[in-house]
Amino acid sequence: MDYDSDAIVIGAGLAGLTCARELIRAGYVVSVVEASDAIGGRIRTDEVDGLLLDRGFQLINPAYPEVQRALDVEALALRSFTPGAQVLTESGSFVIADPRRGGSLFGALRANVGSKFAKSRFAAYALGCAVASPHGLSQRPDVSAFEALRSAGVSTELIEKFIRPFLAGVFLEESLATSRRFMDLVLRSFVRGTPSIPARGMQSIPLQIAEGIPRESISLGVRALSIDQHTVHLTSGRHRARAIIVAVDAPGVAMLVPDLPVPQARAVTTWYHLAHVPPQSLTRGKPILVLDGRTARGPLTNSVVLSHAAPSYASHGRVLVSSSAVGLHGNVKHGDILGHLSELYATNTAGWDLVGTYEIPFALPAQDPPFSRRLPVDLGGGIFVAGDHRDTASIQGAMVSGRRVAESVTTHLGGLT
Ligand SMILES: Cc1cc2nc3c(=O)[nH]c(=O)nc-3n(C[C@H](O)[C@H](O)[C@H](O)COP(=O)(O)OP(=O)(O)OC[C@H]3O[C@@H](n4cnc5c(N)ncnc54)[C@H](O)[C@@H]3O)c2cc1C
């Protein structure tokens, strides 16, 4: 059979790009096809009127092992957030301090958000995750995050007022049904590194990886329709390759490889506002996550002043606020969002301008128990699958899956030559 390339990568998200770059470095001829109009997949940034609007609020943790291994972190010019969170409770707003500062975990946390004992139990739990290896964490008996926290002696009060609102924004589900193995990996990276955004937007991450791929190897606006033995049927025609790498999101996998089980989707909606207030008047100028720890919560899961962390996200010193809610909420009344923001920031938000709304039906694959950190990537017959649904629902997971596939493909191709 005549081949058009050694390998074709379907999907130019982090997994596909990482895989393609590794294979190109190993000397293979690689083609990348991407259905949308740009690379990045779920990590895209829109430039609108001097504002950088990521397609959904997300952060990169420089402590991710694959980020340290495969990215030029310095070139991303990361702008970090203040570790911890500002939590609104029935009795006021309180700051949950950085667990790594001052010796005692959550030492600055006021009594209003859980007892000292409950806080120390959570601190001990998080620190235990931080010192364990990822492999060790993924071998722990798997239960829901909620059950694991309760078994560790963390009080329901602390869970309800802080942990649930905080982790809901990470898991994109509010019941804490997510696997404790995934939670433990998340806590490990939160304790070891400070979540950040690149000065030029989150899309700088896939753009940096793509620098290692010849421009002519990437075809945008080309969708894979089906796969046969060594042949991909594309909207632009047929492509034959010795290895086919399916690096699409989980719903896309279900179309191209129907027999492969894929996790359910977790959805999120993000709103961007310009706040016409002095910057210091919101969270004292600090880029800290704002959460609602009250029993009757508003529609938002979290909010943060992005321009406090990265002024480059909003030119001319403007104040850009990113707020997200778990699920699809495109139809929610804007007045309800502004009302909730007014409570969270204790300020009048009537004049805030809505400058962007992103409703993302498939933001993350669900990570429910039983959860496996490393699913097989070689499906046989020259077909491989990469993506965050094979590893962990994260930048780390997508990148590591891309590298794992590249290693598998290298073995496969090496055997053929
Ligand atoms: C709102 C949001 C918040 C997040 N927050 C964080 C966070 O804070 N920290 C973190 O670590 N991670 C976060 N994530 C997760 C992280 O962004 C993803 O895990 C990662 O980007 C997934 O990369 P991927 O390559 O696996 O998939 P994708 O990025 O989905 O890439 C798949 C690509 O395949 C293309 N494609 C699909 N079907 C076809 C087809 N038939 N033919 C050709 N191309 C196709 C798609 O267009 C897409 O470009 C967040 C994600 C979202 C959306």
The ligand as an ORCA input file, in Angstrom:
! r2SCAN-3c Opt
* xyz 0 1
  C     -13.596     25.600     30.229
  C     -12.493     24.644     30.502
  C     -11.765     24.765     31.663
  C     -10.692     23.918     31.897
  N      -9.920     24.135     33.010
  C      -8.752     23.465     33.112
  C      -7.809     23.846     34.106
  O      -8.014     24.814     34.834
  N      -6.676     23.109     34.211
  C      -6.406     22.056     33.384
  O      -5.356     21.428     33.523
  N      -7.281     21.690     32.424
  C      -8.430     22.380     32.258
  N      -9.298     22.059     31.253
  C      -9.054     20.844     30.481
  C      -8.051     20.977     29.333
  O      -8.255     22.150     28.605
  C      -8.257     19.768     28.427
  O      -8.080     18.598     29.207
  C      -7.327     19.688     27.231
  O      -7.243     20.911     26.546
  C      -7.816     18.601     26.292
  O      -6.974     18.476     25.185
  P      -7.224     17.302     24.122
  O      -6.172     17.435     23.099
  O      -7.351     16.015     24.838
  O      -8.666     17.573     23.490
  P      -9.219     18.828     22.682
  O      -8.599     20.065     23.173
  O     -10.700     18.725     22.770
  O      -8.730     18.606     21.183
  C      -9.440     17.791     20.270
  C      -9.377     18.434     18.894
  O      -9.935     17.539     17.954
  C     -10.681     18.290     17.008
  N     -11.639     17.351     16.380
  C     -12.710     16.762     16.953
  N     -13.306     15.907     16.073
  C     -12.571     15.987     14.936
  C     -12.660     15.319     13.672
  N     -13.606     14.402     13.403
  N     -11.755     15.628     12.690
  C     -10.760     16.544     12.928
  N     -10.628     17.189     14.121
  C     -11.516     16.907     15.115
  C     -11.341     19.366     17.843
  O     -11.752     20.464     17.043
  C     -10.198     19.715     18.792
  O      -9.394     20.760     18.265
  C     -10.390     22.883     30.985
  C     -11.138     22.742     29.817
  C     -12.168     23.631     29.574
  C     -12.913     23.523     28.263
*
